Amino acid sequence: MRDEPYGRNPALTELRARLNDRLAQARLNKSLLARRAGLGRTTVSEAFKDGGPVPSAETVAALGDALGLPVGELLELRRSAVIGPVVAAADGAGLGRPIGRWEPHELEVHPAGPPPASGADVAAAGALPGCVARAHDGALAAAVQDAAAGRSRLLVLVGTSSTGKTRACWEAAQPLAPRGGGCGTPSTRPARRPRWRSWAGSGRGRWSG
């Protein structure tokens, strides 16, 4: 993820400002810092470079240790930089919704227990029970992190009915909710914007023909 792919990235700006300030206070150059941190010179230069990618957690931790900075705070800034800044929703209809404004049942996550009575509010049928992570959940979580960092991909989760496919996608999307992420179904047509995902619970009837 670059500094400003879709606008400012305050967390990444703050992270680099702290590193630069401490580097100046310590009267070190980047070559000396690289040796002290046990990192390559290019790795250190990239970590400080405006417009460069977000440095890895290992790089941030090593630089923090070498400069005597609070590593936990630096890693938190890095996490925020990877997720990205909140992007204000564009005006207009048909743009989907922020993730936090969807009920999971509206996105076809199957309710636990018997179906609600006719005419009842499906969203009020009850909170979702706990979810036990399976092998594919790690792959989905990695894809969401990549997408948040600007590396988009298309994933298709395949399985028989009622095996938890939609629930797995719902859980994978949750880390984006506090950062302004959103999604839209094929009927709501989300705009092209960062951290907004198109949601298709089933491809049957949508991609056939």
The 8 nearest C-alpha neighbors of each residue, nearest first, counted from 0:
[[1, 148, 52, 149, 53, 2, 81, 4],
 [0, 2, 52, 50, 51, 3, 4, 53],
 [3, 1, 50, 8, 4, 51, 11, 0],
 [2, 4, 6, 7, 5, 1, 8, 50],
 [5, 3, 1, 6, 2, 0, 149, 7],
 [6, 4, 3, 7, 193, 192, 86, 8],
 [5, 7, 3, 4, 8, 84, 86, 2],
 [6, 8, 3, 9, 2, 5, 84, 4],
 [7, 9, 84, 11, 10, 2, 3, 12],
 [10, 8, 12, 11, 7, 13, 84, 80],
 [11, 9, 80, 13, 76, 12, 8, 79],
 [10, 12, 14, 80, 13, 9, 8, 15],
 [11, 13, 9, 15, 10, 14, 16, 8],
 [14, 12, 16, 10, 11, 15, 9, 17],
 [15, 13, 11, 17, 16, 12, 76, 10],
 [14, 16, 18, 12, 17, 13, 47, 19],
 [17, 15, 13, 19, 18, 14, 20, 12],
 [18, 16, 20, 14, 15, 19, 21, 13],
 [17, 19, 15, 21, 16, 20, 22, 14],
 [20, 18, 22, 16, 21, 17, 15, 23],
 [21, 19, 17, 23, 22, 18, 16, 24],
 [20, 22, 24, 18, 23, 19, 25, 17],
 [21, 23, 19, 25, 20, 24, 27, 18],
 [22, 24, 26, 20, 21, 25, 19, 27],
 [25, 23, 21, 26, 22, 20, 27, 19],
 [24, 26, 22, 23, 27, 21, 66, 20],
 [27, 25, 23, 24, 22, 28, 21, 31],
 [28, 26, 25, 22, 31, 32, 23, 29],
 [27, 29, 31, 30, 32, 26, 22, 23],
 [28, 30, 32, 31, 33, 27, 43, 44],
 [31, 29, 33, 32, 28, 40, 34, 27],
 [32, 30, 34, 33, 29, 28, 27, 35],
 [31, 33, 29, 35, 30, 34, 36, 28],
 [34, 32, 38, 30, 36, 31, 40, 35],
 [35, 33, 37, 31, 32, 36, 38, 30],
 [34, 36, 32, 33, 37, 65, 31, 38],
 [37, 35, 33, 65, 61, 38, 34, 62],
 [38, 36, 34, 35, 33, 39, 61, 32],
 [39, 37, 33, 36, 34, 40, 42, 43],
 [38, 40, 42, 41, 33, 43, 37, 34],
 [39, 41, 43, 42, 33, 30, 44, 38],
 [42, 40, 44, 43, 39, 45, 38, 46],
 [43, 41, 39, 45, 40, 44, 46, 38],
 [44, 42, 46, 40, 41, 45, 33, 39],
 [43, 45, 41, 47, 46, 42, 48, 40],
 [46, 44, 48, 42, 47, 43, 51, 41],
 [45, 47, 43, 54, 44, 48, 42, 53],
 [48, 46, 44, 45, 15, 49, 43, 19],
 [49, 47, 45, 51, 46, 44, 50, 15],
 [50, 48, 51, 47, 2, 15, 12, 45],
 [49, 51, 2, 1, 48, 52, 3, 4],
 [52, 50, 48, 49, 1, 45, 2, 53],
 [53, 51, 1, 0, 54, 50, 2, 45],
 [52, 54, 0, 55, 51, 1, 81, 46],
 [55, 53, 46, 52, 58, 59, 56, 45],
 [56, 54, 58, 57, 59, 53, 77, 46],
 [55, 57, 59, 58, 60, 74, 54, 77],
 [56, 58, 60, 55, 59, 61, 54, 62],
 [59, 57, 61, 55, 56, 60, 62, 54],
 [58, 60, 56, 62, 57, 61, 63, 55],
 [59, 61, 63, 57, 58, 62, 70, 56],
 [62, 60, 58, 64, 36, 63, 59, 57],
 [63, 61, 65, 59, 64, 60, 36, 66],
 [62, 64, 68, 60, 70, 66, 61, 65],
 [65, 63, 67, 61, 62, 66, 60, 68],
 [64, 66, 62, 36, 63, 67, 35, 61],
 [67, 65, 63, 64, 68, 62, 21, 22],
 [66, 68, 64, 65, 63, 69, 21, 70],
 [67, 69, 63, 66, 70, 64, 21, 65],
 [70, 68, 71, 72, 63, 73, 67, 64],
 [69, 71, 73, 63, 72, 60, 68, 74],
 [72, 70, 74, 73, 69, 75, 60, 76],
 [73, 71, 75, 74, 70, 69, 76, 68],
 [72, 74, 70, 76, 75, 71, 77, 14],
 [75, 73, 77, 71, 76, 72, 70, 78],
 [74, 76, 78, 72, 77, 73, 71, 79],
 [77, 75, 73, 79, 10, 74, 78, 14],
 [76, 78, 74, 80, 75, 79, 81, 73],
 [79, 77, 75, 81, 80, 76, 74, 82],
 [80, 78, 76, 82, 77, 81, 10, 83],
 [79, 81, 83, 77, 10, 11, 78, 82],
 [82, 80, 78, 83, 79, 148, 77, 147],
 [83, 81, 79, 147, 80, 78, 148, 84],
 [82, 84, 80, 81, 79, 8, 85, 147],
 [85, 83, 8, 86, 178, 9, 82, 80],
 [84, 86, 179, 178, 87, 83, 180, 177],
 [87, 85, 179, 84, 88, 193, 178, 180],
 [86, 88, 89, 85, 179, 90, 84, 180],
 [89, 87, 86, 90, 179, 97, 94, 96],
 [88, 90, 87, 91, 94, 190, 86, 192],
 [91, 89, 88, 92, 94, 87, 93, 190],
 [92, 90, 89, 93, 94, 88, 190, 95],
 [91, 93, 94, 90, 95, 187, 89, 188],
 [92, 94, 187, 188, 95, 189, 91, 186],
 [95, 93, 189, 190, 92, 188, 187, 96],
 [94, 96, 183, 189, 187, 182, 93, 188],
 [97, 95, 181, 182, 98, 183, 100, 94],
 [96, 98, 181, 99, 100, 180, 179, 182],
 [99, 97, 181, 176, 100, 101, 180, 182],
 [98, 100, 97, 101, 176, 181, 177, 102],
 [101, 99, 98, 97, 96, 102, 181, 176],
 [102, 100, 98, 99, 103, 105, 96, 97],
 [101, 103, 105, 104, 122, 100, 106, 99],
 [104, 102, 106, 105, 108, 101, 107, 169],
 [103, 105, 108, 107, 106, 102, 122, 109],
 [106, 104, 102, 103, 107, 101, 122, 108],
 [105, 107, 104, 103, 108, 200, 102, 198],
 [108, 106, 104, 105, 109, 200, 103, 165],
 [109, 107, 104, 165, 103, 166, 106, 110],
 [108, 110, 107, 104, 111, 161, 166, 165],
 [111, 109, 108, 112, 104, 124, 114, 127],
 [112, 110, 109, 127, 113, 128, 125, 114],
 [111, 113, 110, 114, 124, 115, 125, 109],
 [114, 112, 115, 111, 110, 116, 124, 109],
 [113, 115, 112, 116, 110, 124, 111, 121],
 [116, 114, 119, 124, 121, 117, 113, 120],
 [115, 117, 119, 118, 114, 120, 121, 113],
 [116, 118, 119, 115, 120, 114, 121, 124],
 [117, 119, 116, 120, 115, 121, 114, 124],
 [120, 118, 116, 117, 115, 121, 123, 124],
 [119, 121, 123, 122, 118, 124, 115, 116],
 [120, 122, 124, 123, 119, 115, 104, 105],
 [123, 121, 120, 124, 104, 102, 105, 125],
 [124, 122, 120, 125, 121, 126, 119, 115],
 [123, 125, 121, 122, 115, 120, 110, 126],
 [126, 124, 123, 127, 122, 110, 111, 121],
 [125, 127, 128, 124, 123, 110, 111, 122],
 [126, 128, 125, 129, 111, 110, 103, 130],
 [129, 127, 126, 130, 111, 125, 110, 131],
 [128, 130, 127, 131, 126, 132, 170, 111],
 [129, 131, 132, 128, 170, 127, 166, 167],
 [132, 130, 133, 129, 136, 167, 128, 134],
 [133, 131, 136, 130, 134, 137, 135, 167],
 [132, 134, 136, 135, 131, 137, 167, 130],
 [135, 133, 136, 137, 132, 138, 139, 131],
 [134, 136, 138, 137, 133, 139, 132, 167],
 [137, 135, 139, 138, 133, 134, 132, 140],
 [136, 138, 140, 135, 139, 134, 141, 133],
 [137, 139, 135, 141, 136, 140, 142, 134],
 [138, 140, 142, 136, 141, 137, 171, 143],
 [141, 139, 137, 143, 171, 142, 138, 136],
 [142, 140, 144, 138, 139, 143, 145, 137],
 [141, 143, 145, 139, 140, 144, 146, 138],
 [144, 142, 146, 140, 145, 141, 147, 139],
 [145, 143, 147, 141, 142, 146, 148, 140],
 [146, 144, 142, 148, 150, 143, 147, 141],
 [145, 147, 151, 150, 143, 149, 148, 144],
 [148, 146, 144, 82, 145, 149, 194, 143],
 [149, 147, 0, 145, 146, 81, 150, 144],
 [148, 150, 146, 147, 0, 151, 145, 193],
 [151, 149, 146, 145, 148, 152, 147, 0],
 [152, 150, 146, 149, 145, 153, 142, 147],
 [153, 151, 154, 150, 146, 142, 145, 143],
 [152, 154, 155, 151, 142, 146, 156, 150],
 [155, 153, 156, 152, 142, 139, 138, 157],
 [154, 156, 157, 153, 202, 164, 158, 139],
 [157, 155, 154, 164, 158, 135, 168, 165],
 [158, 156, 155, 159, 164, 160, 154, 162],
 [159, 157, 160, 162, 156, 164, 163, 161],
 [158, 160, 162, 161, 157, 164, 163, 156],
 [159, 161, 162, 158, 163, 164, 157, 201],
 [162, 160, 163, 159, 109, 164, 158, 165],
 [161, 163, 160, 164, 159, 158, 165, 166],
 [162, 164, 166, 161, 165, 167, 108, 160],
 [165, 163, 167, 166, 162, 168, 156, 158],
 [164, 166, 168, 167, 108, 163, 200, 169],
 [165, 167, 169, 163, 168, 164, 108, 170],
 [166, 168, 164, 170, 165, 169, 163, 171],
 [169, 167, 171, 165, 166, 170, 172, 164],
 [168, 170, 166, 172, 167, 171, 165, 173],
 [169, 171, 167, 173, 172, 168, 166, 174],
 [172, 170, 168, 140, 169, 173, 139, 167],
 [173, 171, 169, 170, 174, 175, 168, 143],
 [172, 174, 175, 176, 170, 171, 169, 98],
 [175, 173, 176, 172, 177, 171, 178, 170],
 [176, 174, 180, 173, 178, 177, 172, 179],
 [175, 177, 180, 98, 173, 178, 179, 174],
 [178, 176, 179, 175, 174, 180, 99, 173],
 [179, 177, 85, 175, 176, 180, 84, 82],
 [178, 180, 85, 176, 177, 86, 97, 181],
 [181, 179, 194, 175, 176, 195, 178, 97],
 [180, 182, 97, 98, 195, 96, 196, 194],
 [183, 181, 196, 195, 197, 95, 96, 98],
 [182, 184, 95, 189, 197, 187, 198, 188],
 [183, 185, 198, 187, 186, 197, 199, 188],
 [184, 186, 188, 187, 199, 183, 198, 197],
 [185, 187, 184, 188, 183, 93, 95, 189],
 [186, 188, 93, 95, 184, 183, 185, 94],
 [187, 189, 185, 186, 94, 93, 183, 95],
 [190, 188, 94, 95, 183, 187, 197, 182],
 [189, 191, 94, 192, 188, 195, 95, 93],
 [192, 190, 189, 193, 195, 196, 94, 194],
 [191, 193, 190, 195, 194, 5, 189, 86],
 [192, 194, 195, 191, 147, 5, 86, 180],
 [193, 195, 180, 147, 181, 196, 192, 175],
 [196, 194, 181, 182, 180, 193, 192, 189],
 [195, 197, 182, 198, 181, 183, 194, 189],
 [196, 198, 183, 182, 184, 189, 199, 185],
 [199, 197, 184, 183, 196, 200, 182, 185],
 [200, 198, 201, 184, 185, 197, 202, 106],
 [199, 201, 165, 198, 107, 106, 202, 184],
 [202, 200, 199, 203, 205, 204, 165, 198],
 [201, 203, 205, 206, 204, 199, 200, 207],
 [202, 204, 205, 201, 206, 207, 200, 199],
 [203, 205, 207, 206, 202, 201, 208, 199],
 [206, 204, 202, 203, 207, 201, 208, 199],
 [207, 205, 202, 204, 203, 208, 201, 199],
 [208, 206, 204, 205, 203, 202, 201, 199],
 [207, 206, 204, 205, 203, 202, 201, 199]]
